[in-house]
Amino acid sequence: MLKRLGLIGVIVAAGVAFAAPAFADKIMVGAYPANPPWEYKTDSGGFEGFEIDVANDVAKRIGAEVEFQDLGFQALFAATASGRIDFAVSSISVTKERLQNQGFTQAYYDSDGTIVGKADSAIKSLDDLKGKTIGVIAGSTGEAYMKENAAKLGVAETKSYNAQQDLLLDVQNGRIDGGAGELAGFLFAIKQMPALKILVRIPTGERFAMMTKKGHPLLEKVNDAISEMKKDGTMAAIHKKWFGVDPESGTSTVTPGPIPQ
């Protein structure tokens, strides 16, 4: 009888453990912490960034603590799929290919391309790039965009840089007319350079979200929490904290959405 009761106890305990994620008091979130402003480590070893704030607020809303785990970017995919971590953040784009093997929350950031320039620039649209000199970071999406579109847009010259700071300094000092690159990186950088602003936004369809194991029992709760953050202005406040500007209306930062399928 004792052996039988012991076996029943093991089965019950296993059942509780199996069900635990739906009522978790702690969620494990993996992050690649060399990715500012999304996530990075402080001198004391703590995690900070846009998505760290999102994950912390989500955990609070579902009644759980959050623990962050330092992982390489590629390791995040295996860690979620195996259940080693509950969720992953690191400016991870939702794609049809990834949705075949991974689960995602709704997106909370539209990672568009952009043209950055001086605040008093006359450039208002892509048509205004005709005859202009535009800087790009070597190997970046901005460089790829200009290689594909510079001739069509009538860009006079595309100048390549190894460092974003050098590009932005040349824009600020008038040595080039603007820079092409990824929106978030420029927004974060120009917080320290108020003479610059985003001149043109180039939609790419790329959107960032929290990634998880397909069918994770907490996915729906986490997605609902993100919707609440958008509705009550929390997500917009996080955007302004890290980028210095309010998110644009109609973007995924302020528009609640369903779980991607």
C-alpha positions in Angstrom: 0.0 0.0 0.0 2.8 2.4 0.9 4.5 1.7 -2.4 1.2 2.3 -4.2 0.6 5.5 -2.3 4.2 6.6 -3.1 3.6 5.9 -6.8 0.3 7.9 -6.7 2.2 10.7 -5.1 4.8 10.7 -7.8 2.1 10.7 -10.5 0.3 13.6 -8.8 3.5 15.5 -8.4 4.4 14.9 -12.0 0.9 16.1 -13.0 1.3 19.3 -11.0 4.8 19.9 -12.5 3.4 19.3 -16.0 0.6 21.8 -15.4 2.8 24.3 -13.7 3.6 26.5 -16.7 -0.1 27.6 -17.0 0.1 28.9 -13.4 3.8 29.7 -13.3 5.2 31.9 -10.5 8.4 32.4 -12.5 9.1 32.6 -16.3 12.5 32.1 -17.8 13.3 34.6 -20.6 16.3 34.2 -22.8 18.0 37.3 -24.2 21.1 38.1 -26.3 22.4 41.0 -24.2 24.6 42.7 -26.8 21.7 44.3 -28.6 21.0 47.8 -27.4 18.5 49.4 -27.1 16.6 46.1 -27.1 18.6 44.3 -24.4 22.1 44.7 -22.9 23.9 44.1 -19.6 24.7 46.8 -17.1 28.1 47.0 -15.4 26.6 45.2 -12.4 25.4 42.3 -14.6 21.7 43.2 -14.7 19.6 43.3 -17.9 18.2 46.5 -19.3 16.5 47.5 -22.6 13.2 48.0 -24.4 12.3 44.3 -24.5 13.6 43.8 -20.9 11.0 46.4 -19.8 8.3 44.6 -21.9 9.1 41.2 -20.4 9.2 42.6 -16.8 5.8 44.3 -17.3 4.3 41.2 -18.9 5.5 39.0 -16.0 3.9 41.4 -13.4 0.6 41.3 -15.3 0.4 37.5 -15.3 1.5 37.3 -11.6 4.9 35.9 -12.2 8.5 36.8 -11.5 10.9 36.8 -14.5 14.5 35.5 -14.7 16.6 36.5 -17.6 19.1 34.0 -19.2 22.1 35.2 -21.2 22.1 33.3 -24.5 23.6 33.7 -28.0 21.1 34.8 -30.6 20.9 31.4 -32.4 20.8 29.5 -29.1 17.5 31.3 -28.3 15.7 29.2 -31.0 16.8 25.8 -29.6 16.2 27.0 -26.0 12.6 27.9 -26.6 11.9 24.8 -28.7 13.3 22.5 -26.0 11.5 24.3 -23.2 14.8 25.4 -21.5 13.4 28.9 -21.5 9.8 30.0 -21.6 10.2 33.0 -23.9 13.0 34.8 -25.9 13.5 38.4 -26.7 16.2 39.9 -28.9 14.6 41.9 -31.7 13.3 38.6 -33.1 11.3 39.1 -36.3 8.1 37.1 -36.8 8.3 35.3 -40.1 6.3 32.6 -41.9 9.3 30.3 -41.8 9.8 30.7 -38.0 6.1 30.2 -37.3 6.3 26.7 -38.6 8.5 25.7 -35.6 8.1 28.4 -33.0 5.3 30.3 -31.3 5.2 34.1 -31.1 3.2 36.8 -29.3 1.7 39.7 -31.2 4.4 42.1 -32.4 5.2 45.2 -30.5 7.6 47.0 -32.8 7.6 47.6 -36.6 11.3 47.5 -37.6 11.1 49.7 -40.7 14.0 51.2 -42.6 14.6 55.0 -42.5 16.4 58.0 -43.7 17.9 60.1 -41.0 19.0 63.7 -41.5 19.3 67.2 -40.0 16.2 68.5 -38.3 16.0 71.4 -40.8 16.5 69.1 -43.9 14.3 69.6 -46.9 14.0 65.9 -47.4 10.5 64.8 -46.8 10.1 61.7 -49.0 12.2 59.2 -51.0 11.6 61.4 -54.1 13.7 64.1 -52.4 16.8 61.9 -52.3 17.5 62.8 -56.0 20.9 64.3 -56.3 21.7 63.7 -52.6 24.6 61.9 -50.9 23.4 59.2 -48.5 25.5 57.4 -46.0 25.1 53.7 -45.1 26.7 51.3 -42.6 28.8 48.7 -44.4 27.0 45.3 -44.4 23.7 46.8 -43.1 20.1 46.6 -44.3 20.5 50.3 -45.2 23.4 49.5 -47.5 21.4 46.7 -49.1 18.5 49.0 -49.7 20.6 51.7 -51.3 22.4 49.2 -53.6 19.0 48.1 -54.8 17.3 51.5 -55.0 19.9 54.3 -55.3 19.8 54.5 -59.1 16.0 54.4 -59.3 15.8 57.2 -56.6 18.5 59.3 -58.4 20.9 59.3 -55.4 24.1 61.0 -56.5 26.4 59.1 -54.2 26.2 56.4 -51.5 29.0 56.7 -49.0 29.9 53.7 -46.8 30.8 53.8 -43.1 32.1 51.2 -40.7 30.5 52.9 -37.6 27.1 54.4 -37.2 28.5 57.2 -35.0 30.8 58.4 -37.9 27.8 58.4 -40.3 25.7 60.4 -37.9 28.5 62.9 -37.3 28.8 63.5 -41.0 25.1 64.0 -41.3 25.1 66.5 -38.4 28.1 68.4 -39.8 26.5 68.6 -43.3 29.1 66.4 -45.1 26.4 64.1 -46.3 22.6 64.8 -46.8 21.3 61.8 -44.8 21.8 58.2 -43.7 19.9 55.1 -44.5 19.5 52.4 -41.9 17.2 50.6 -39.4 14.7 52.8 -37.6 15.3 51.6 -34.0 19.1 52.0 -34.1 18.8 55.6 -35.5 16.1 56.5 -33.0 18.2 55.3 -30.1 21.3 57.1 -31.3 19.7 60.5 -32.1 18.4 60.7 -28.6 21.9 62.1 -27.9 22.0 64.2 -31.1 18.9 66.5 -31.1 20.1 68.2 -34.3 19.0 65.1 -36.2 15.6 63.5 -36.9 13.9 60.8 -38.8 13.1 62.2 -42.3 11.5 59.3 -44.1 10.2 55.9 -42.8 10.5 53.0 -45.2 8.1 50.1 -44.4 9.7 46.7 -44.6 7.1 44.6 -42.9 9.6 43.3 -40.3 8.0 43.1 -36.8 9.5 42.1 -33.4 7.8 39.9 -30.8 8.4 37.5 -28.0 9.2 34.0 -29.2 8.2 30.8 -27.4 7.7 27.1 -27.8 4.9 26.3 -30.1 1.8 25.7 -28.0 3.3 27.1 -24.8 0.5 27.2 -22.2 1.3 30.8 -21.2 1.3 32.2 -24.7 -2.3 33.4 -24.6 -1.9 35.0 -21.2 1.3 36.8 -22.3 -0.3 38.0 -25.5 -3.3 39.4 -23.5 -0.9 41.2 -21.3 0.8 42.8 -24.3 -2.6 43.9 -25.5 -3.3 45.5 -22.1 0.1 47.3 -22.3 -0.9 48.8 -25.6 -4.3 49.8 -24.5 -3.2 51.5 -21.3 -0.2 53.3 -22.8 2.5 51.3 -21.1 4.0 50.1 -24.4 4.0 53.7 -25.7 5.8 54.9 -22.6 8.5 52.2 -23.0 8.9 53.3 -26.6 9.4 57.0 -25.5 11.8 56.0 -22.7 14.1 54.2 -25.1 13.7 56.2 -28.3 12.8 59.6 -27.0 9.7 59.9 -29.2 6.1 58.7 -29.1 5.3 55.7 -31.3 3.5 56.4 -34.5 -0.3 55.7 -34.6 -1.2 52.5 -36.4 2.0 50.8 -35.7 2.2 47.5 -33.8 3.6 49.3 -30.7 0.1 50.8 -30.1 -2.2 48.4 -31.9 -3.4 45.3 -30.1 -3.3 42.1 -32.2 -3.9 38.4 -32.1 -1.3 35.6 -31.7 0.3 35.2 -35.2 -0.6 32.0 -37.0 
